[in-house]
Amino acid sequence: MTASSPSLRVLIVGGYGIFGGRLAELLADEPRLTLIIAGRSLAKAEFFCASRPVRARLFPAEFDRDQPLEPQLRALKPDVIVDASGPFQDYGKQPYRLIEAAIAHGADYFDFSDGAAFVRGVTGLDAAARQRGVAILSGVSSFPVLTAAVVRHLAGAFSRIDAIRAGIAPSPHAIVGENVLRAIAGYAGQAVPARRRGQTLLVHPLTETCRFTIAPPGKLPLPNTLFSLVEVPDLLLLADLWPGLRSVWVGAGPRPEILHHCLIGLSLLVRWKILPSLAPLAGLFLRAGRILRWGSHRGGMVVEVEGAGHRGEKLARGWHLTAEGDDGPYIPAMAIEALIRQRLDGTRPEPGARSAAGALTLADYDRVFAGRPFAHGTRDLAAEASLPLYPRILGSAYQDLPPAIQALHRHEAGHVVSGRASVERGKGLLSRLVGALVGFPEAGTDVPVRVTFEIEDGREVWTREFAGRRFRSVQTAGRGRNAYLVDERFGLLSFALALLVEDGRLKLVVRNWRFLGLRLPRFLAPSGDSFESAEDGRFNFHVEIAHPLLGLIVRYKGWLVSEPRN
């Protein structure tokens, strides 16, 4: 339904907390909004409002959900109520008091609930919400709103969806709220219901694990990450949306991994009835997480769908998202941001009380993602498995490359290209020794180059010949922790390379390296500006290999064209 709304009063309960604060920051540029930043501490609300330059009006207020709610709402006069407090699993004998008060007041209501039982139970208020003409949406966060939006985006190719797997990997530097940790500690190792084998069975969060590599096509992937099962509404709600669904698995991948392993171990003690609960340890987890932080300041999310296509064939598709720096933690609040901006623009959710799983599309997210350092895209996992090496790793991003680059990496066995190059070698004794051991070419200008490609059992053997001097490498698709990377081996050394498509170029970035299969320190890995490009329809290459201790080892650049086949 639509309704014009030139201005809106939004009450954010827990507005100075982690999720409420992020939502307020996302909406702070909107002058038509009055954001009521509320909680038990008026001083904290006042400090939050005073410390942020905004175009919206910020209004601090004291609000106690355990006190009579009707007089508090009458005084604040909200059009929309957002519950950003929680933990929703611990709302006691009257978990829906605030929702009932919102209906009586005539305000729409959204919450960040991650509790499956809480979100499903809100439908008991549907008739009252419809009669009052208000929208009550629960679970308005990444799980299940973004998950469901992604599955709908991927589902067009499917005649039947059998399994959904999803995971979110927060940046190790992201601040996690106390209530979130209290919720996790409360359900860790406990028995909770989930969709498995086509029925509702009991599972034990944080005691089931898997690994994902989050890799949007053509972008820098996240490191391969360990995920543990978490209790979120998706475990049951996605089966309500896709009744034929047999299995749902949703996990979180907190880092550093050593702390994650400790949490898994403690959760197993709960599952085995050695510990009654991890709830008393929530404060310890909070302190440890704020002290022990390392790793790249990046996060991401993945959703994978398996099933059958319209011709009965097996299908597997995935959606990958990465977020840089401090922007990733805002994603859970973007669903409510989108709904509030839609209402300002005249679109309001239909009245009734329900899960928010169907509230937004992926296109709605695209609008709130715009301008932020997010990269996302889809992968056709079944189709990619049969492609040559580089198209398989790049997925849909392969089509964004110039034809000359595509043609070189779509070669057949025995394909030969040739051209000219200039070569520069490092001056140091050790760098020259390393270059000689690998077989890198000597320095020179206008050096004749010839490259032969052989394909053997999924491996590509590249034999490079510079003025008669040969060296070769073997390239394969990375597996396990090197998934979505090209694994290139030079003798006893191996390098895992990320393939990035940027401004019509294909960049190659070293992500890790190994000697005789043993991983070596990342800070000692070779690096350099290496990329492929096209000019006047001709393939160009620029390869630079340098070492942090040895300096430049080799740099060669030039062009290549295909030789005619006999």
C-alpha positions in Angstrom: 0.0 0.0 0.0 1.2 3.6 -0.5 0.8 6.7 1.6 2.4 10.1 1.4 4.6 10.8 4.4 6.4 14.2 4.3 8.0 13.5 7.8 8.3 10.6 10.1 9.0 10.0 13.8 11.0 6.9 14.4 11.5 5.6 17.9 14.7 3.4 18.1 14.6 1.4 21.4 18.2 0.7 22.1 19.1 3.6 19.8 22.5 4.2 21.3 23.5 0.5 21.2 25.4 -1.3 18.4 22.5 -2.0 16.0 20.3 0.9 16.9 23.2 3.3 16.6 24.2 2.0 13.2 20.6 2.4 12.0 20.5 6.0 13.3 23.8 6.7 11.4 22.4 5.3 8.2 19.3 7.5 8.4 21.1 10.6 9.7 21.2 12.3 6.3 17.4 12.4 6.0 15.9 15.8 7.1 12.3 14.4 7.0 13.1 12.1 10.0 12.9 12.7 13.7 15.0 9.9 15.2 14.1 9.3 18.9 17.2 7.7 20.4 15.8 5.8 23.4 16.9 3.5 26.1 17.1 3.1 29.9 19.9 5.6 30.2 18.9 9.1 29.2 22.6 10.2 29.6 23.8 7.7 27.0 21.0 8.8 24.6 21.9 12.5 25.1 25.6 11.8 24.5 24.8 9.8 21.3 22.6 12.6 20.0 25.2 15.4 20.8 28.1 13.6 19.3 26.8 13.2 15.7 26.4 15.9 13.0 23.2 15.0 11.2 20.5 16.4 8.9 17.8 14.4 10.6 16.5 15.6 14.0 17.9 13.5 16.9 15.8 13.5 20.1 17.1 11.6 23.2 14.6 9.9 25.4 14.4 7.6 28.3 12.5 4.4 27.5 12.1 1.3 29.7 10.4 -1.6 28.1 9.8 -3.2 31.5 7.6 -0.3 32.6 4.1 0.5 31.4 4.5 1.2 27.7 1.4 3.0 26.6 2.2 6.3 28.5 5.7 6.3 27.2 4.5 5.9 23.6 1.9 8.6 24.0 4.5 11.0 25.1 6.9 10.2 22.3 4.3 9.9 19.5 6.3 7.6 17.1 5.1 6.7 13.7 7.5 3.7 13.6 9.0 1.8 16.5 12.2 -0.1 16.0 13.3 -2.6 18.6 17.1 -2.7 18.4 17.7 -4.0 22.0 17.4 -7.8 22.6 18.4 -10.5 23.2 15.0 -11.5 21.9 15.4 -15.0 23.2 15.3 -13.6 26.7 12.1 -11.5 26.6 10.4 -13.5 29.3 6.8 -14.5 29.7 5.5 -11.6 27.7 7.9 -11.3 24.8 5.5 -9.3 22.6 4.6 -6.5 25.0 6.3 -3.8 22.9 4.6 -5.1 19.7 1.2 -5.2 21.4 1.8 -1.6 22.6 2.8 -0.6 19.0 -0.4 -2.0 17.6 -2.5 -0.2 20.3 -0.6 3.0 19.6 -1.1 2.7 15.8 2.6 2.6 14.9 4.4 0.3 12.5 7.0 -1.9 14.2 10.3 -3.4 13.0 12.9 -5.4 15.0 16.3 -6.9 14.6 15.3 -10.3 16.2 17.6 -13.2 15.4 15.5 -15.7 17.4 13.6 -18.1 15.2 10.8 -18.8 17.8 10.3 -15.1 18.4 10.0 -14.2 14.7 7.7 -17.1 13.9 5.5 -16.4 16.9 4.8 -12.8 15.9 2.1 -14.1 13.4 -0.1 -14.6 16.4 -0.7 -10.8 16.4 -1.5 -10.7 12.7 -5.3 -10.2 13.1 -4.8 -7.3 15.6 -2.3 -5.6 13.4 -4.5 -5.9 10.3 -7.5 -4.5 12.2 -5.4 -1.5 13.4 -3.8 -1.0 10.0 -0.2 -1.3 11.0 2.7 -3.4 9.7 4.5 -5.5 12.3 7.7 -7.0 10.8 10.1 -9.2 12.8 13.6 -10.3 12.0 14.3 -7.3 9.8 18.0 -8.0 9.4 20.5 -9.9 7.2 18.9 -13.1 8.4 16.3 -13.7 7.1 15.6 -10.6 4.9 18.8 -10.5 2.8 19.1 -14.3 2.7 15.5 -14.6 1.4 16.1 -11.8 -1.1 19.1 -13.5 -2.5 17.4 -16.9 -2.8 14.5 -15.3 -4.7 17.1 -13.7 -7.0 18.8 -17.0 -7.6 15.6 -19.1 -7.8 14.6 -18.3 -11.3 16.8 -21.0 -12.8 15.4 -23.6 -10.4 12.3 -25.8 -10.7 13.0 -27.2 -7.3 15.2 -25.9 -4.4 16.5 -28.7 -2.2 19.1 -27.0 0.1 20.2 -23.5 1.1 23.5 -22.8 2.8 24.5 -19.3 4.0 27.1 -17.7 6.1 28.2 -14.3 7.3 31.8 -13.5 8.2 32.2 -10.2 10.1 35.4 -8.3 10.0 37.6 -9.3 13.0 37.7 -5.6 13.9 34.0 -5.1 14.0 32.5 -4.4 17.4 29.9 -7.0 18.5 27.2 -5.9 20.8 26.8 -7.4 24.3 23.3 -8.5 23.6 24.4 -10.3 20.5 27.0 -12.2 22.5 24.5 -12.9 25.2 22.2 -14.5 22.7 25.0 -16.6 21.1 26.2 -17.8 24.5 22.6 -18.6 25.5 21.9 -21.0 22.6 25.5 -22.3 21.9 25.3 -26.1 22.1 21.6 -26.2 23.0 19.1 -28.1 21.0 17.2 -25.9 18.5 14.8 -26.8 15.6 16.0 -26.5 12.0 15.0 -27.9 8.6 16.9 -31.1 7.9 16.1 -34.0 5.6 12.8 -32.5 4.7 11.5 -32.2 8.3 12.0 -30.2 11.5 14.8 -31.8 13.5 16.9 -30.6 16.5 20.4 -29.3 15.8 23.1 -27.8 18.1 24.4 -24.4 17.2 28.2 -23.8 17.1 28.9 -27.6 17.1 28.4 -28.0 13.3 31.0 -26.4 11.1 31.9 -25.9 7.4 34.2 -23.7 5.5 33.4 -21.1 2.8 35.5 -18.9 0.6 33.5 -15.7 -0.1 34.5 -14.7 -3.6 32.5 -12.2 -5.7 33.4 -12.8 -9.3 36.4 -10.8 -10.3 37.0 -9.3 -6.9 39.4 -10.0 -4.1 38.1 -13.0 -2.1 38.0 -13.2 1.7 40.4 -15.8 3.2 38.8 -19.2 3.4 36.9 -19.0 6.7 35.5 -21.5 9.2 31.8 -21.1 9.9 29.7 -22.5 12.7 26.0 -23.1 12.7 24.0 -20.3 14.4 20.4 -20.0 15.5 18.7 -17.6 13.2 15.1 -17.4 11.8 16.2 -18.8 8.5 16.6 -22.3 9.9 12.8 -22.6 9.8 11.4 -19.6 7.9 13.0 -20.4 4.6 11.1 -23.7 4.5 7.9 -21.7 4.9 8.8 -19.7 1.8 10.0 -22.8 -0.2 8.0 -25.7 1.2 9.9 -28.4 -0.8 13.2 -27.3 0.9 14.9 -30.2 2.5 17.8 -28.6 4.3 18.9 -25.1 5.6 22.3 -24.4 7.1 23.3 -20.9 8.3 26.6 -20.1 10.0 28.8 -17.3 11.2 32.5 -17.1 10.7 34.0 -15.0 13.5 37.7 -14.3 13.5 40.5 -14.8 14.7 39.9 -18.5 14.2 41.7 -19.5 17.4 38.9 -17.8 19.4 36.3 -19.4 17.2 37.8 -22.8 17.9 37.6 -22.1 21.7 33.9 -21.2 21.3 33.2 -24.4 19.4 34.9 -26.5 22.0 32.9 -24.9 24.8 29.7 -25.4 22.8 30.5 -29.1 22.5 30.7 -29.3 26.3 27.2 -27.9 26.5 25.9 -30.4 23.8 27.5 -33.2 25.8 25.8 -32.0 29.0 29.1 -31.3 30.7 28.2 -27.6 31.0 24.6 -26.4 31.4 25.1 -23.2 29.3 27.7 -20.7 28.1 25.5 -17.7 29.2 27.6 -16.9 32.2 30.6 -16.5 29.9 29.1 -13.9 27.7 31.0 -11.1 29.4 34.3 -13.0 29.0 33.6 -13.5 25.3 32.9 -9.7 24.9 36.2 -8.7 26.5 38.2 -11.3 24.6 36.7 -10.2 21.3 37.6 -6.6 21.9 41.2 -7.3 22.9 42.2 -10.1 20.5 41.6 -8.7 17.0 43.8 -9.3 14.0 43.4 -10.0 10.3 42.2 -8.0 7.3 39.5 -5.4 8.0 37.1 -7.1 5.6 33.9 -9.0 6.0 31.4 -10.8 3.8 28.4 -13.0 3.2 27.6 -16.0 1.0 24.3 -17.7 0.1 24.3 -21.0 -1.9 21.3 -22.8 -3.4 21.1 -26.3 -4.7 18.3 -28.1 -6.5 17.1 -29.0 -10.0 16.7 -26.9 -13.1 13.7 -26.8 -15.4 15.0 -29.7 -17.4 15.7 -31.8 -14.3 19.4 -31.1 -14.3 21.3 -30.5 -11.0 21.9 -26.9 -10.3 24.0 -25.0 -7.7 24.2 -21.2 -7.7 25.8 -18.9 -5.2 25.8 -15.2 -4.3 28.9 -13.7 -2.7 29.4 -10.3 -1.0 32.5 -8.6 0.4 32.5 -5.4 2.5 35.6 -3.3 3.2 36.6 -1.6 6.4 33.9 -0.4 8.8 31.0 -0.6 6.3 30.2 -4.3 6.7 28.7 -4.0 10.2 26.1 -1.7 8.8 24.5 -4.4 6.6 22.2 -5.8 9.3 20.7 -2.4 9.8 20.2 -1.7 6.1 16.9 -3.7 5.8 15.2 -1.4 8.3 16.9 1.6 6.6 15.4 0.5 3.3 11.9 0.1 4.7 12.0 3.5 6.4 13.2 5.3 3.3 10.5 3.5 1.3 7.9 4.8 3.6 9.3 8.3 3.3 8.9 7.9 -0.4 5.3 6.8 -0.1 5.5 3.0 0.1 4.4 1.3 3.3 4.4 -2.4 4.0 1.0 -4.1 4.0 -0.7 -4.3 7.4 -0.3 -7.5 9.4 2.2 -9.2 11.7 4.7 -11.5 10.1 8.3 -12.4 9.5 10.2 -9.8 7.4 11.6 -12.5 5.1 9.6 -11.3 2.1 9.9 -7.6 2.8 12.7 -6.7 0.4 14.2 -7.7 -2.9 17.9 -7.7 -3.8 17.2 -4.6 -5.9 16.1 -2.9 -2.8 19.4 -3.7 -1.2 21.3 -2.4 -4.2 19.8 1.0 -3.5 21.1 1.1 0.1 24.4 -0.6 -0.9 25.1 2.2 -3.5 28.2 4.3 -2.9 29.6 1.9 -0.3 32.7 -0.4 -0.7 30.7 -3.5 -1.3 31.3 -6.0 -4.1 28.7 -8.7 -4.8 27.8 -11.1 -7.6 26.4 -14.5 -8.5 28.1 -17.7 -9.4 26.7 -20.7 -11.4 28.7 -23.3 -9.5 27.6 -26.2 -11.7 28.4 -24.5 -15.0 31.7 -23.0 -13.8 33.0 -26.5 -12.9 33.2 -27.4 -16.6 34.9 -24.3 -17.8 38.6 -23.7 -18.5 40.7 -22.5 -15.6 40.5 -18.7 -15.8 36.8 -18.5 -16.8 36.0 -21.0 -13.9 37.8 -18.8 -11.3 36.4 -15.5 -12.6 32.8 -16.6 -13.2 30.6 -14.0 -14.7 33.4 -11.4 -14.4 35.2 -13.2 -17.3 32.7 -11.5 -19.7 33.9 -8.1 -18.5 37.4 -8.6 -19.9 38.4 -7.4 -23.3 38.1 -10.0 -26.1 41.9 -10.3 -26.4 42.3 -11.4 -22.8 39.3 -13.8 -23.0 40.7 -15.4 -26.2 44.1 -16.1 -24.5 42.5 -17.9 -21.6 40.1 -19.9 -23.7 42.9 -21.8 -25.4 43.0 -25.4 -26.3 45.9 -27.9 -25.7 48.9 -27.0 -27.8 47.9 -23.4 -28.4 50.9 -21.1 -29.0 51.2 -17.4 -28.8 54.2 -15.2 -29.6 55.3 -11.6 -29.5 57.9 -9.3 -28.1 58.9 -8.1 -24.6 61.3 -6.1 -22.5 62.9 -7.6 -19.4 64.4 -6.0 -16.4 66.2 -8.1 -13.7 67.0 -7.2 -10.1 70.6 -6.1 -9.4 71.2 -7.8 -6.1 73.2 -11.0 -5.9 70.4 -13.0 -4.1 67.7 -11.7 -6.4 69.7 -12.7 -9.4 70.3 -16.1 -7.9 66.6 -16.7 -7.3 65.8 -15.5 -10.8 68.4 -18.0 -12.2 67.1 -20.9 -10.2 63.5 -20.3 -11.5 64.8 -19.7 -15.0 63.6 -16.2 -15.5 64.9 -14.5 -18.7 67.9 -12.2 -18.8 67.4 -8.4 -19.1 66.9 -7.1 -22.6 64.7 -5.0 -24.9 62.6 -6.2 -27.9 63.1 -9.8 -26.7 61.2 -12.5 -28.8 58.6 -14.3 -26.6 56.8 -17.6 -27.2 54.3 -19.2 -24.9 52.9 -22.7 -25.3 49.8 -24.0 -23.4 49.3 -27.6 -22.5 46.2 -28.9 -20.7 46.6 -32.1 -18.7 43.9 -33.4 -16.3 42.6 -30.0 -15.5 46.1 -28.5 -15.2 47.5 -25.8 -17.5 51.2 -26.0 -18.2 52.6 -22.7 -19.4 56.0 -22.9 -21.1 57.4 -19.4 -21.6 60.4 -18.9 -23.9 62.3 -15.6 -24.0 65.0 -15.5 -26.7 65.5 -19.3 -26.3 65.5 -19.3 -22.5 62.6 -21.3 -21.1 60.8 -21.5 -17.8 57.5 -23.1 -17.1 54.7 -23.2 -14.5 51.8 -25.4 -13.8 48.5 -23.7 -13.0 45.4 -25.4 -11.4 42.2 -24.3 -9.7 42.8 -23.9 -6.0 41.0 -26.3 -3.7 40.1 -26.2 0.0 41.6 -23.1 1.6 42.7 -21.9 -1.9 39.2 -22.1 -3.4 38.6 -19.4 -6.1 42.3 -18.8 -6.5 44.7 -19.9 -9.2 47.4 -22.2 -7.8 50.6 -21.7 -9.8 53.6 -23.9 -9.2 57.2 -23.1 -10.1 59.2 -26.2 -9.2 59.1 -26.5 -5.4 57.4 -23.2 -4.9 53.6 -22.6 -5.2 51.7 -19.4 -5.3 47.9 -18.9 -4.8 46.8 -16.0 -7.0 43.6 -14.0 -6.8 42.2 -12.8 -10.2 40.8 -9.3 -10.1 38.9 -7.6 -13.0 39.5 -3.8 -12.7 39.1 -1.2 -15.5 39.4 -3.7 -18.3 42.5 -5.3 -16.8 43.0 -8.7 -15.2 45.2 -8.3 -12.1 47.0 -11.1 -10.4 47.6 -10.8 -6.7 49.5 -13.2 -4.5 47.4 -14.4 -1.5 49.7 -17.0 -0.1 52.7 -19.1 -1.0 54.1 -22.5 -0.1 57.4 -24.5 -0.3 57.0 -28.3 -0.7 53.3 -27.8 0.2 54.2 -26.0 3.5 52.6 -22.6 3.9 55.2 -19.8 4.3 54.8 -16.5 6.2 52.5 -14.1 4.3 54.6 -11.0 5.0 57.5 -12.6 3.2 55.5 -13.5 0.1 56.7 -12.1 -3.3 54.5 -9.3 -4.6 54.5 -6.9 -7.5 52.2 -5.2 -10.0 51.2 -7.9 -12.4 48.3 -7.6 -14.8 47.0 -8.4 -18.3 45.5 -5.8 -20.6 44.5 -5.2 -24.2 45.5 -2.4 -26.6 44.4 -2.1 -30.2 42.8 -5.5 -29.8 46.2 -7.2 -28.9 46.9 -9.0 -25.6 49.4 -7.2 -23.4 51.1 -8.5 -20.2 53.0 -6.9 -17.4 54.6 -9.1 -14.8 56.6 -7.9 -11.8 58.0 -10.2 -9.1 59.6 -8.6 -6.1 60.5 -9.7 -2.6 60.3 -7.6 0.6 63.9 -8.6 1.5 65.5 -9.1 -2.0 63.9 -6.3 -3.9 63.0 -6.6 -7.6 63.6 -10.1 -9.0 62.2 -9.7 -12.5 59.9 -7.4 -14.4 58.8 -8.2 -18.0 56.2 -6.7 -20.2 55.1 -7.0 -23.8 52.5 -8.3 -26.2 51.4 -11.6 -27.6 49.3 -12.8 -30.6 48.2 -16.3 -31.5 50.3 -18.3 -34.0 48.4 -20.0 -36.8 47.7 -23.7 -36.1 49.2 -26.2 -38.6 
